[in-house]
Amino acid sequence: MTFALCIWGNCIEDRVTVEMKKKKKKKKKKEEEDEEETNNNNMNKNNCKKKKKKKKTKKKKKKKKKKKKKEEENNNNNNMNKNNCNK
């Protein structure tokens, strides 16, 4: 509700309504700033997560390749040893 005091055609709004309007404006500004910050934070988090995931997958692939090579070498060595023993 708005109350106005009018004297000779000049109306002055009640202090309460003016303060409420100011508070609403401040709230809107804060909400907009908060939204921007959260959006920026989310974007940064997403970017960081993506980078980290890519690095991890590369490392895992390298580890798997190394394991396969080691297994193959072990198998070859075992086969050679068996062959030597059989002779």
PDB file of N, CA, C and O in Angstrom:
ATOM      1  N   MET A   1       0.844  -1.186   0.000  1.00  0.00           N
ATOM      2  CA  MET A   1       0.000   0.000   0.000  1.00  0.00           C
ATOM      3  C   MET A   1       0.882   1.238   0.000  1.00  0.00           C
ATOM      4  O   MET A   1       1.892   1.301   0.701  1.00  0.00           O
ATOM      5  N   THR A   2       0.495   2.197  -0.777  1.00  0.00           N
ATOM      6  CA  THR A   2       1.246   3.453  -0.799  1.00  0.00           C
ATOM      7  C   THR A   2       0.388   4.554  -0.196  1.00  0.00           C
ATOM      8  O   THR A   2      -0.807   4.671  -0.468  1.00  0.00           O
ATOM      9  N   PHE A   3       1.038   5.344   0.623  1.00  0.00           N
ATOM     10  CA  PHE A   3       0.372   6.493   1.231  1.00  0.00           C
ATOM     11  C   PHE A   3       1.084   7.735   0.741  1.00  0.00           C
ATOM     12  O   PHE A   3       2.310   7.747   0.632  1.00  0.00           O
ATOM     13  N   ALA A   4       0.350   8.754   0.451  1.00  0.00           N
ATOM     14  CA  ALA A   4       0.981   9.987  -0.024  1.00  0.00           C
ATOM     15  C   ALA A   4       0.423  11.173   0.753  1.00  0.00           C
ATOM     16  O   ALA A   4      -0.752  11.225   1.116  1.00  0.00           O
ATOM     17  N   LEU A   5       1.310  12.108   0.986  1.00  0.00           N
ATOM     18  CA  LEU A   5       0.913  13.339   1.669  1.00  0.00           C
ATOM     19  C   LEU A   5       0.964  14.440   0.621  1.00  0.00           C
ATOM     20  O   LEU A   5       2.026  14.729   0.069  1.00  0.00           O
ATOM     21  N   CYS A   6      -0.162  15.042   0.352  1.00  0.00           N
ATOM     22  CA  CYS A   6      -0.219  16.054  -0.706  1.00  0.00           C
ATOM     23  C   CYS A   6      -0.464  17.439  -0.104  1.00  0.00           C
ATOM     24  O   CYS A   6      -1.429  17.648   0.630  1.00  0.00           O
ATOM     25  N   ILE A   7       0.417  18.370  -0.424  1.00  0.00           N
ATOM     26  CA  ILE A   7       0.240  19.768   0.005  1.00  0.00           C
ATOM     27  C   ILE A   7       0.425  20.649  -1.224  1.00  0.00           C
ATOM     28  O   ILE A   7       1.469  20.604  -1.875  1.00  0.00           O
ATOM     29  N   TRP A   8      -0.547  21.415  -1.527  1.00  0.00           N
ATOM     30  CA  TRP A   8      -0.561  22.312  -2.699  1.00  0.00           C
ATOM     31  C   TRP A   8      -0.145  21.607  -3.987  1.00  0.00           C
ATOM     32  O   TRP A   8       0.582  22.171  -4.805  1.00  0.00           O
ATOM     33  N   GLY A   9      -0.605  20.382  -4.160  1.00  0.00           N
ATOM     34  CA  GLY A   9      -0.345  19.658  -5.401  1.00  0.00           C
ATOM     35  C   GLY A   9       0.976  18.881  -5.416  1.00  0.00           C
ATOM     36  O   GLY A   9       1.220  18.087  -6.325  1.00  0.00           O
ATOM     37  N   ASN A  10       1.827  19.111  -4.410  1.00  0.00           N
ATOM     38  CA  ASN A  10       3.080  18.345  -4.340  1.00  0.00           C
ATOM     39  C   ASN A  10       2.872  17.161  -3.407  1.00  0.00           C
ATOM     40  O   ASN A  10       2.595  17.343  -2.222  1.00  0.00           O
ATOM     41  N   CYS A  11       3.005  15.951  -3.934  1.00  0.00           N
ATOM     42  CA  CYS A  11       2.776  14.759  -3.130  1.00  0.00           C
ATOM     43  C   CYS A  11       4.116  14.169  -2.685  1.00  0.00           C
ATOM     44  O   CYS A  11       5.046  14.024  -3.479  1.00  0.00           O
ATOM     45  N   ILE A  12       4.186  13.838  -1.409  1.00  0.00           N
ATOM     46  CA  ILE A  12       5.375  13.201  -0.864  1.00  0.00           C
ATOM     47  C   ILE A  12       4.964  11.815  -0.399  1.00  0.00           C
ATOM     48  O   ILE A  12       4.038  11.666   0.398  1.00  0.00           O
ATOM     49  N   GLU A  13       5.672  10.784  -0.911  1.00  0.00           N
ATOM     50  CA  GLU A  13       5.328   9.422  -0.528  1.00  0.00           C
ATOM     51  C   GLU A  13       5.765   9.163   0.899  1.00  0.00           C
ATOM     52  O   GLU A  13       6.717   9.760   1.401  1.00  0.00           O
ATOM     53  N   ASP A  14       5.054   8.269   1.529  1.00  0.00           N
ATOM     54  CA  ASP A  14       5.389   7.887   2.900  1.00  0.00           C
ATOM     55  C   ASP A  14       6.774   7.232   2.929  1.00  0.00           C
ATOM     56  O   ASP A  14       7.141   6.534   1.983  1.00  0.00           O
ATOM     57  N   ARG A  15       7.531   7.442   3.979  1.00  0.00           N
ATOM     58  CA  ARG A  15       8.894   6.914   4.095  1.00  0.00           C
ATOM     59  C   ARG A  15       8.931   5.392   3.980  1.00  0.00           C
ATOM     60  O   ARG A  15       9.856   4.826   3.397  1.00  0.00           O
ATOM     61  N   VAL A  16       7.940   4.753   4.530  1.00  0.00           N
ATOM     62  CA  VAL A  16       7.931   3.290   4.524  1.00  0.00           C
ATOM     63  C   VAL A  16       7.946   2.745   3.103  1.00  0.00           C
ATOM     64  O   VAL A  16       8.697   1.818   2.801  1.00  0.00           O
ATOM     65  N   THR A  17       7.129   3.310   2.237  1.00  0.00           N
ATOM     66  CA  THR A  17       7.065   2.803   0.866  1.00  0.00           C
ATOM     67  C   THR A  17       8.369   3.077   0.126  1.00  0.00           C
ATOM     68  O   THR A  17       8.811   2.246  -0.666  1.00  0.00           O
ATOM     69  N   VAL A  18       8.982   4.214   0.368  1.00  0.00           N
ATOM     70  CA  VAL A  18      10.242   4.540  -0.290  1.00  0.00           C
ATOM     71  C   VAL A  18      11.328   3.563   0.152  1.00  0.00           C
ATOM     72  O   VAL A  18      12.101   3.074  -0.673  1.00  0.00           O
ATOM     73  N   GLU A  19      11.386   3.278   1.451  1.00  0.00           N
ATOM     74  CA  GLU A  19      12.385   2.336   1.967  1.00  0.00           C
ATOM     75  C   GLU A  19      12.161   0.934   1.399  1.00  0.00           C
ATOM     76  O   GLU A  19      13.114   0.230   1.066  1.00  0.00           O
ATOM     77  N   MET A  20      10.898   0.541   1.294  1.00  0.00           N
ATOM     78  CA  MET A  20      10.589  -0.781   0.746  1.00  0.00           C
ATOM     79  C   MET A  20      11.064  -0.888  -0.704  1.00  0.00           C
ATOM     80  O   MET A  20      11.619  -1.908  -1.111  1.00  0.00           O
ATOM     81  N   LYS A  21      10.840   0.183  -1.480  1.00  0.00           N
ATOM     82  CA  LYS A  21      11.282   0.178  -2.871  1.00  0.00           C
ATOM     83  C   LYS A  21      12.795   0.052  -2.954  1.00  0.00           C
ATOM     84  O   LYS A  21      13.319  -0.683  -3.790  1.00  0.00           O
ATOM     85  N   LYS A  22      13.497   0.775  -2.078  1.00  0.00           N
ATOM     86  CA  LYS A  22      14.963   0.707  -2.066  1.00  0.00           C
ATOM     87  C   LYS A  22      15.431  -0.712  -1.736  1.00  0.00           C
ATOM     88  O   LYS A  22      16.355  -1.233  -2.361  1.00  0.00           O
ATOM     89  N   LYS A  23      14.777  -1.331  -0.739  1.00  0.00           N
ATOM     90  CA  LYS A  23      15.153  -2.692  -0.351  1.00  0.00           C
ATOM     91  C   LYS A  23      14.939  -3.668  -1.503  1.00  0.00           C
ATOM     92  O   LYS A  23      15.764  -4.548  -1.748  1.00  0.00           O
ATOM     93  N   LYS A  24      13.816  -3.498  -2.209  1.00  0.00           N
ATOM     94  CA  LYS A  24      13.531  -4.375  -3.339  1.00  0.00           C
ATOM     95  C   LYS A  24      14.600  -4.246  -4.418  1.00  0.00           C
ATOM     96  O   LYS A  24      15.042  -5.243  -4.989  1.00  0.00           O
ATOM     97  N   LYS A  25      15.013  -3.002  -4.693  1.00  0.00           N
ATOM     98  CA  LYS A  25      16.048  -2.779  -5.697  1.00  0.00           C
ATOM     99  C   LYS A  25      17.350  -3.445  -5.277  1.00  0.00           C
ATOM    100  O   LYS A  25      18.024  -4.076  -6.091  1.00  0.00           O
ATOM    101  N   LYS A  26      17.702  -3.302  -3.993  1.00  0.00           N
ATOM    102  CA  LYS A  26      18.935  -3.911  -3.494  1.00  0.00           C
ATOM    103  C   LYS A  26      18.872  -5.431  -3.616  1.00  0.00           C
ATOM    104  O   LYS A  26      19.845  -6.072  -4.013  1.00  0.00           O
ATOM    105  N   LYS A  27      17.703  -6.007  -3.266  1.00  0.00           N
ATOM    106  CA  LYS A  27      17.539  -7.456  -3.369  1.00  0.00           C
ATOM    107  C   LYS A  27      17.714  -7.929  -4.802  1.00  0.00           C
ATOM    108  O   LYS A  27      18.381  -8.930  -5.060  1.00  0.00           O
ATOM    109  N   LYS A  28      17.103  -7.193  -5.740  1.00  0.00           N
ATOM    110  CA  LYS A  28      17.217  -7.565  -7.148  1.00  0.00           C
ATOM    111  C   LYS A  28      18.666  -7.528  -7.599  1.00  0.00           C
ATOM    112  O   LYS A  28      19.130  -8.435  -8.290  1.00  0.00           O
ATOM    113  N   LYS A  29      19.386  -6.473  -7.206  1.00  0.00           N
ATOM    114  CA  LYS A  29      20.795  -6.365  -7.591  1.00  0.00           C
ATOM    115  C   LYS A  29      21.608  -7.510  -7.012  1.00  0.00           C
ATOM    116  O   LYS A  29      22.434  -8.109  -7.700  1.00  0.00           O
ATOM    117  N   LYS A  30      21.365  -7.811  -5.734  1.00  0.00           N
ATOM    118  CA  LYS A  30      22.090  -8.907  -5.088  1.00  0.00           C
ATOM    119  C   LYS A  30      21.805 -10.224  -5.786  1.00  0.00           C
ATOM    120  O   LYS A  30      22.719 -11.006  -6.046  1.00  0.00           O
ATOM    121  N   GLU A  31      20.537 -10.468  -6.088  1.00  0.00           N
ATOM    122  CA  GLU A  31      20.163 -11.713  -6.756  1.00  0.00           C
ATOM    123  C   GLU A  31      20.851 -11.834  -8.118  1.00  0.00           C
ATOM    124  O   GLU A  31      21.344 -12.902  -8.479  1.00  0.00           O
ATOM    125  N   GLU A  32      20.879 -10.728  -8.869  1.00  0.00           N
ATOM    126  CA  GLU A  32      21.524 -10.755 -10.178  1.00  0.00           C
ATOM    127  C   GLU A  32      23.020 -11.039 -10.031  1.00  0.00           C
ATOM    128  O   GLU A  32      23.585 -11.837 -10.779  1.00  0.00           O
ATOM    129  N   GLU A  33      23.657 -10.372  -9.055  1.00  0.00           N
ATOM    130  CA  GLU A  33      25.087 -10.589  -8.832  1.00  0.00           C
ATOM    131  C   GLU A  33      25.347 -12.032  -8.399  1.00  0.00           C
ATOM    132  O   GLU A  33      26.304 -12.662  -8.851  1.00  0.00           O
ATOM    133  N   ASP A  34      24.497 -12.541  -7.532  1.00  0.00           N
ATOM    134  CA  ASP A  34      24.652 -13.928  -7.076  1.00  0.00           C
ATOM    135  C   ASP A  34      24.517 -14.903  -8.237  1.00  0.00           C
ATOM    136  O   ASP A  34      25.279 -15.864  -8.347  1.00  0.00           O
ATOM    137  N   GLU A  35      23.542 -14.646  -9.100  1.00  0.00           N
ATOM    138  CA  GLU A  35      23.338 -15.513 -10.255  1.00  0.00           C
ATOM    139  C   GLU A  35      24.575 -15.507 -11.153  1.00  0.00           C
ATOM    140  O   GLU A  35      25.023 -16.555 -11.620  1.00  0.00           O
ATOM    141  N   GLU A  36      25.125 -14.298 -11.391  1.00  0.00           N
ATOM    142  CA  GLU A  36      26.312 -14.189 -12.229  1.00  0.00           C
ATOM    143  C   GLU A  36      27.483 -14.954 -11.607  1.00  0.00           C
ATOM    144  O   GLU A  36      28.201 -15.679 -12.296  1.00  0.00           O
ATOM    145  N   GLU A  37      27.663 -14.784 -10.302  1.00  0.00           N
ATOM    146  CA  GLU A  37      28.756 -15.467  -9.615  1.00  0.00           C
ATOM    147  C   GLU A  37      28.596 -16.979  -9.694  1.00  0.00           C
ATOM    148  O   GLU A  37      29.552 -17.702  -9.976  1.00  0.00           O
ATOM    149  N   THR A  38      27.374 -17.451  -9.441  1.00  0.00           N
ATOM    150  CA  THR A  38      27.165 -18.899  -9.483  1.00  0.00           C
ATOM    151  C   THR A  38      27.378 -19.436 -10.894  1.00  0.00           C
ATOM    152  O   THR A  38      27.936 -20.519 -11.071  1.00  0.00           O
ATOM    153  N   ASN A  39      26.935 -18.686 -11.893  1.00  0.00           N
ATOM    154  CA  ASN A  39      27.149 -19.116 -13.281  1.00  0.00           C
ATOM    155  C   ASN A  39      28.634 -19.191 -13.591  1.00  0.00           C
ATOM    156  O   ASN A  39      29.107 -20.158 -14.187  1.00  0.00           O
ATOM    157  N   ASN A  40      29.368 -18.160 -13.180  1.00  0.00           N
ATOM    158  CA  ASN A  40      30.815 -18.157 -13.421  1.00  0.00           C
ATOM    159  C   ASN A  40      31.483 -19.309 -12.691  1.00  0.00           C
ATOM    160  O   ASN A  40      32.335 -19.998 -13.252  1.00  0.00           O
ATOM    161  N   ASN A  41      31.098 -19.515 -11.446  1.00  0.00           N
ATOM    162  CA  ASN A  41      31.678 -20.602 -10.661  1.00  0.00           C
ATOM    163  C   ASN A  41      31.383 -21.948 -11.300  1.00  0.00           C
ATOM    164  O   ASN A  41      32.256 -22.810 -11.393  1.00  0.00           O
ATOM    165  N   ASN A  42      30.142 -22.119 -11.738  1.00  0.00           N
ATOM    166  CA  ASN A  42      29.761 -23.383 -12.370  1.00  0.00           C
ATOM    167  C   ASN A  42      30.564 -23.614 -13.646  1.00  0.00           C
ATOM    168  O   ASN A  42      31.019 -24.727 -13.912  1.00  0.00           O
ATOM    169  N   MET A  43      30.732 -22.551 -14.432  1.00  0.00           N
ATOM    170  CA  MET A  43      31.497 -22.689 -15.667  1.00  0.00           C
ATOM    171  C   MET A  43      32.942 -23.068 -15.350  1.00  0.00           C
ATOM    172  O   MET A  43      33.518 -23.949 -15.988  1.00  0.00           O
ATOM    173  N   ASN A  44      33.514 -22.396 -14.361  1.00  0.00           N
ATOM    174  CA  ASN A  44      34.890 -22.701 -13.980  1.00  0.00           C
ATOM    175  C   ASN A  44      35.010 -24.126 -13.483  1.00  0.00           C
ATOM    176  O   ASN A  44      35.946 -24.837 -13.848  1.00  0.00           O
ATOM    177  N   LYS A  45      34.072 -24.548 -12.655  1.00  0.00           N
ATOM    178  CA  LYS A  45      34.101 -25.911 -12.133  1.00  0.00           C
ATOM    179  C   LYS A  45      34.002 -26.914 -13.269  1.00  0.00           C
ATOM    180  O   LYS A  45      34.736 -27.902 -13.304  1.00  0.00           O
ATOM    181  N   ASN A  46      33.087 -26.654 -14.203  1.00  0.00           N
ATOM    182  CA  ASN A  46      32.909 -27.580 -15.328  1.00  0.00           C
ATOM    183  C   ASN A  46      34.178 -27.673 -16.151  1.00  0.00           C
ATOM    184  O   ASN A  46      34.593 -28.761 -16.551  1.00  0.00           O
ATOM    185  N   ASN A  47      34.798 -26.513 -16.404  1.00  0.00           N
ATOM    186  CA  ASN A  47      36.026 -26.524 -17.192  1.00  0.00           C
ATOM    187  C   ASN A  47      37.116 -27.317 -16.484  1.00  0.00           C
ATOM    188  O   ASN A  47      37.817 -28.117 -17.103  1.00  0.00           O
ATOM    189  N   CYS A  48      37.249 -27.092 -15.196  1.00  0.00           N
ATOM    190  CA  CYS A  48      38.276 -27.796 -14.441  1.00  0.00           C
ATOM    191  C   CYS A  48      37.994 -29.295 -14.433  1.00  0.00           C
ATOM    192  O   CYS A  48      38.909 -30.098 -14.614  1.00  0.00           O
ATOM    193  N   LYS A  49      36.770 -29.664 -14.231  1.00  0.00           N
ATOM    194  CA  LYS A  49      36.417 -31.082 -14.189  1.00  0.00           C
ATOM    195  C   LYS A  49      36.731 -31.744 -15.517  1.00  0.00           C
ATOM    196  O   LYS A  49      37.285 -32.843 -15.550  1.00  0.00           O
ATOM    197  N   LYS A  50      36.382 -31.083 -16.615  1.00  0.00           N
ATOM    198  CA  LYS A  50      36.626 -31.672 -17.922  1.00  0.00           C
ATOM    199  C   LYS A  50      38.114 -31.891 -18.130  1.00  0.00           C
ATOM    200  O   LYS A  50      38.528 -32.950 -18.602  1.00  0.00           O
ATOM    201  N   LYS A  51      38.918 -30.899 -17.780  1.00  0.00           N
ATOM    202  CA  LYS A  51      40.359 -31.024 -17.960  1.00  0.00           C
ATOM    203  C   LYS A  51      40.894 -32.182 -17.134  1.00  0.00           C
ATOM    204  O   LYS A  51      41.679 -32.990 -17.630  1.00  0.00           O
ATOM    205  N   LYS A  52      40.482 -32.267 -15.899  1.00  0.00           N
ATOM    206  CA  LYS A  52      40.961 -33.319 -15.018  1.00  0.00           C
ATOM    207  C   LYS A  52      40.574 -34.690 -15.568  1.00  0.00           C
ATOM    208  O   LYS A  52      41.390 -35.612 -15.564  1.00  0.00           O
ATOM    209  N   LYS A  53      39.348 -34.829 -16.036  1.00  0.00           N
ATOM    210  CA  LYS A  53      38.892 -36.113 -16.552  1.00  0.00           C
ATOM    211  C   LYS A  53      39.736 -36.538 -17.746  1.00  0.00           C
ATOM    212  O   LYS A  53      40.110 -37.706 -17.856  1.00  0.00           O
ATOM    213  N   LYS A  54      40.037 -35.607 -18.634  1.00  0.00           N
ATOM    214  CA  LYS A  54      40.821 -35.948 -19.802  1.00  0.00           C
ATOM    215  C   LYS A  54      42.195 -36.444 -19.385  1.00  0.00           C
ATOM    216  O   LYS A  54      42.691 -37.435 -19.920  1.00  0.00           O
ATOM    217  N   LYS A  55      42.808 -35.758 -18.434  1.00  0.00           N
ATOM    218  CA  LYS A  55      44.130 -36.163 -17.982  1.00  0.00           C
ATOM    219  C   LYS A  55      44.091 -37.560 -17.375  1.00  0.00           C
ATOM    220  O   LYS A  55      44.981 -38.374 -17.624  1.00  0.00           O
ATOM    221  N   LYS A  56      43.076 -37.836 -16.589  1.00  0.00           N
ATOM    222  CA  LYS A  56      42.974 -39.133 -15.928  1.00  0.00           C
ATOM    223  C   LYS A  56      42.834 -40.250 -16.951  1.00  0.00           C
ATOM    224  O   LYS A  56      43.458 -41.302 -16.812  1.00  0.00           O
ATOM    225  N   THR A  57      42.025 -40.031 -17.968  1.00  0.00           N
ATOM    226  CA  THR A  57      41.813 -41.091 -18.949  1.00  0.00           C
ATOM    227  C   THR A  57      43.100 -41.371 -19.704  1.00  0.00           C
ATOM    228  O   THR A  57      43.397 -42.526 -20.008  1.00  0.00           O
ATOM    229  N   LYS A  58      43.867 -40.337 -20.010  1.00  0.00           N
ATOM    230  CA  LYS A  58      45.128 -40.555 -20.706  1.00  0.00           C
ATOM    231  C   LYS A  58      46.065 -41.386 -19.845  1.00  0.00           C
ATOM    232  O   LYS A  58      46.704 -42.318 -20.333  1.00  0.00           O
ATOM    233  N   LYS A  59      46.145 -41.049 -18.578  1.00  0.00           N
ATOM    234  CA  LYS A  59      47.011 -41.787 -17.668  1.00  0.00           C
ATOM    235  C   LYS A  59      46.573 -43.242 -17.576  1.00  0.00           C
ATOM    236  O   LYS A  59      47.406 -44.148 -17.591  1.00  0.00           O
ATOM    237  N   LYS A  60      45.281 -43.463 -17.482  1.00  0.00           N
ATOM    238  CA  LYS A  60      44.762 -44.826 -17.368  1.00  0.00           C
ATOM    239  C   LYS A  60      45.107 -45.631 -18.615  1.00  0.00           C
ATOM    240  O   LYS A  60      45.496 -46.795 -18.523  1.00  0.00           O
ATOM    241  N   LYS A  61      44.962 -45.000 -19.789  1.00  0.00           N
ATOM    242  CA  LYS A  61      45.268 -45.704 -21.031  1.00  0.00           C
ATOM    243  C   LYS A  61      46.736 -46.084 -21.068  1.00  0.00           C
ATOM    244  O   LYS A  61      47.091 -47.194 -21.464  1.00  0.00           O
ATOM    245  N   LYS A  62      47.597 -45.145 -20.648  1.00  0.00           N
ATOM    246  CA  LYS A  62      49.033 -45.436 -20.640  1.00  0.00           C
ATOM    247  C   LYS A  62      49.343 -46.581 -19.697  1.00  0.00           C
ATOM    248  O   LYS A  62      50.129 -47.469 -20.026  1.00  0.00           O
ATOM    249  N   LYS A  63      48.726 -46.562 -18.526  1.00  0.00           N
ATOM    250  CA  LYS A  63      48.952 -47.624 -17.550  1.00  0.00           C
ATOM    251  C   LYS A  63      48.512 -48.975 -18.112  1.00  0.00           C
ATOM    252  O   LYS A  63      49.205 -49.978 -17.944  1.00  0.00           O
ATOM    253  N   LYS A  64      47.365 -48.995 -18.774  1.00  0.00           N
ATOM    254  CA  LYS A  64      46.851 -50.235 -19.350  1.00  0.00           C
ATOM    255  C   LYS A  64      47.821 -50.772 -20.398  1.00  0.00           C
ATOM    256  O   LYS A  64      48.090 -51.971 -20.455  1.00  0.00           O
ATOM    257  N   LYS A  65      48.349 -49.853 -21.239  1.00  0.00           N
ATOM    258  CA  LYS A  65      49.285 -50.279 -22.271  1.00  0.00           C
ATOM    259  C   LYS A  65      50.539 -50.870 -21.640  1.00  0.00           C
ATOM    260  O   LYS A  65      51.040 -51.902 -22.086  1.00  0.00           O
ATOM    261  N   LYS A  66      51.040 -50.213 -20.601  1.00  0.00           N
ATOM    262  CA  LYS A  66      52.231 -50.702 -19.912  1.00  0.00           C
ATOM    263  C   LYS A  66      51.971 -52.082 -19.317  1.00  0.00           C
ATOM    264  O   LYS A  66      52.806 -52.981 -19.420  1.00  0.00           O
ATOM    265  N   LYS A  67      50.807 -52.238 -18.696  1.00  0.00           N
ATOM    266  CA  LYS A  67      50.461 -53.535 -18.111  1.00  0.00           C
ATOM    267  C   LYS A  67      50.421 -54.625 -19.171  1.00  0.00           C
ATOM    268  O   LYS A  67      50.927 -55.728 -18.962  1.00  0.00           O
ATOM    269  N   LYS A  68      49.816 -54.308 -20.310  1.00  0.00           N
ATOM    270  CA  LYS A  68      49.721 -55.290 -21.390  1.00  0.00           C
ATOM    271  C   LYS A  68      51.110 -55.694 -21.870  1.00  0.00           C
ATOM    272  O   LYS A  68      51.387 -56.873 -22.092  1.00  0.00           O
ATOM    273  N   LYS A  69      51.986 -54.688 -22.029  1.00  0.00           N
ATOM    274  CA  LYS A  69      53.347 -54.986 -22.481  1.00  0.00           C
ATOM    275  C   LYS A  69      54.063 -55.884 -21.481  1.00  0.00           C
ATOM    276  O   LYS A  69      54.714 -56.858 -21.858  1.00  0.00           O
ATOM    277  N   LYS A  70      53.935 -55.549 -20.216  1.00  0.00           N
ATOM    278  CA  LYS A  70      54.584 -56.357 -19.177  1.00  0.00           C
ATOM    279  C   LYS A  70      54.055 -57.781 -19.192  1.00  0.00           C
ATOM    280  O   LYS A  70      54.825 -58.738 -19.099  1.00  0.00           O
ATOM    281  N   GLU A  71      52.753 -57.919 -19.308  1.00  0.00           N
ATOM    282  CA  GLU A  71      52.144 -59.256 -19.347  1.00  0.00           C
ATOM    283  C   GLU A  71      52.661 -60.065 -20.552  1.00  0.00           C
ATOM    284  O   GLU A  71      52.974 -61.251 -20.439  1.00  0.00           O
ATOM    285  N   GLU A  72      52.738 -59.393 -21.690  1.00  0.00           N
ATOM    286  CA  GLU A  72      53.224 -60.061 -22.892  1.00  0.00           C
ATOM    287  C   GLU A  72      54.671 -60.508 -22.702  1.00  0.00           C
ATOM    288  O   GLU A  72      55.042 -61.627 -23.055  1.00  0.00           O
ATOM    289  N   GLU A  73      55.480 -59.610 -22.136  1.00  0.00           N
ATOM    290  CA  GLU A  73      56.890 -59.950 -21.902  1.00  0.00           C
ATOM    291  C   GLU A  73      56.999 -61.134 -20.941  1.00  0.00           C
ATOM    292  O   GLU A  73      57.783 -62.057 -21.161  1.00  0.00           O
ATOM    293  N   ASN A  74      56.217 -61.094 -19.896  1.00  0.00           N
ATOM    294  CA  ASN A  74      56.224 -62.192 -18.935  1.00  0.00           C
ATOM    295  C   ASN A  74      55.817 -63.509 -19.585  1.00  0.00           C
ATOM    296  O   ASN A  74      56.433 -64.551 -19.361  1.00  0.00           O
ATOM    297  N   ASN A  75      54.779 -63.439 -20.382  1.00  0.00           N
ATOM    298  CA  ASN A  75      54.313 -64.642 -21.080  1.00  0.00           C
ATOM    299  C   ASN A  75      55.399 -65.182 -22.010  1.00  0.00           C
ATOM    300  O   ASN A  75      55.642 -66.388 -22.066  1.00  0.00           O
ATOM    301  N   ASN A  76      56.041 -64.275 -22.734  1.00  0.00           N
ATOM    302  CA  ASN A  76      57.111 -64.692 -23.643  1.00  0.00           C
ATOM    303  C   ASN A  76      58.260 -65.333 -22.865  1.00  0.00           C
ATOM    304  O   ASN A  76      58.793 -66.371 -23.256  1.00  0.00           O
ATOM    305  N   ASN A  77      58.622 -64.700 -21.770  1.00  0.00           N
ATOM    306  CA  ASN A  77      59.702 -65.238 -20.945  1.00  0.00           C
ATOM    307  C   ASN A  77      59.338 -66.613 -20.394  1.00  0.00           C
ATOM    308  O   ASN A  77      60.149 -67.539 -20.406  1.00  0.00           O
ATOM    309  N   ASN A  78      58.129 -66.723 -19.921  1.00  0.00           N
ATOM    310  CA  ASN A  78      57.663 -68.007 -19.382  1.00  0.00           C
ATOM    311  C   ASN A  78      57.682 -69.094 -20.458  1.00  0.00           C
ATOM    312  O   ASN A  78      58.109 -70.224 -20.219  1.00  0.00           O
ATOM    313  N   ASN A  79      57.214 -68.726 -21.629  1.00  0.00           N
ATOM    314  CA  ASN A  79      57.200 -69.688 -22.739  1.00  0.00           C
ATOM    315  C   ASN A  79      58.613 -70.119 -23.096  1.00  0.00           C
ATOM    316  O   ASN A  79      58.874 -71.298 -23.332  1.00  0.00           O
ATOM    317  N   MET A  80      59.517 -69.155 -23.133  1.00  0.00           N
ATOM    318  CA  MET A  80      60.906 -69.477 -23.464  1.00  0.00           C
ATOM    319  C   MET A  80      61.517 -70.389 -22.395  1.00  0.00           C
ATOM    320  O   MET A  80      62.220 -71.352 -22.702  1.00  0.00           O
ATOM    321  N   ASN A  81      61.231 -70.062 -21.150  1.00  0.00           N
ATOM    322  CA  ASN A  81      61.746 -70.885 -20.054  1.00  0.00           C
ATOM    323  C   ASN A  81      61.195 -72.300 -20.136  1.00  0.00           C
ATOM    324  O   ASN A  81      61.932 -73.262 -19.922  1.00  0.00           O
ATOM    325  N   LYS A  82      59.944 -72.436 -20.435  1.00  0.00           N
ATOM    326  CA  LYS A  82      59.328 -73.763 -20.554  1.00  0.00           C
ATOM    327  C   LYS A  82      59.981 -74.543 -21.689  1.00  0.00           C
ATOM    328  O   LYS A  82      60.275 -75.733 -21.569  1.00  0.00           O
ATOM    329  N   ASN A  83      60.193 -73.844 -22.780  1.00  0.00           N
ATOM    330  CA  ASN A  83      60.823 -74.497 -23.937  1.00  0.00           C
ATOM    331  C   ASN A  83      62.232 -74.972 -23.595  1.00  0.00           C
ATOM    332  O   ASN A  83      62.640 -76.072 -23.967  1.00  0.00           O
ATOM    333  N   ASN A  84      62.958 -74.129 -22.887  1.00  0.00           N
ATOM    334  CA  ASN A  84      64.326 -74.502 -22.507  1.00  0.00           C
ATOM    335  C   ASN A  84      64.331 -75.697 -21.564  1.00  0.00           C
ATOM    336  O   ASN A  84      65.165 -76.595 -21.680  1.00  0.00           O
ATOM    337  N   CYS A  85      63.394 -75.694 -20.638  1.00  0.00           N
ATOM    338  CA  CYS A  85      63.325 -76.791 -19.679  1.00  0.00           C
ATOM    339  C   CYS A  85      62.924 -78.080 -20.373  1.00  0.00           C
ATOM    340  O   CYS A  85      63.418 -79.153 -20.029  1.00  0.00           O
ATOM    341  N   ASN A  86      62.048 -77.982 -21.326  1.00  0.00           N
ATOM    342  CA  ASN A  86      61.577 -79.165 -22.028  1.00  0.00           C
ATOM    343  C   ASN A  86      62.679 -79.797 -22.866  1.00  0.00           C
ATOM    344  O   ASN A  86      62.670 -81.007 -23.095  1.00  0.00           O
ATOM    345  N   LYS A  87      63.611 -79.001 -23.317  1.00  0.00           N
ATOM    346  CA  LYS A  87      64.699 -79.534 -24.157  1.00  0.00           C
ATOM    347  C   LYS A  87      65.592 -80.310 -23.305  1.00  0.00           C
ATOM    348  O   LYS A  87      66.583 -80.858 -23.787  1.00  0.00           O
TER     349      LYS A  87
END
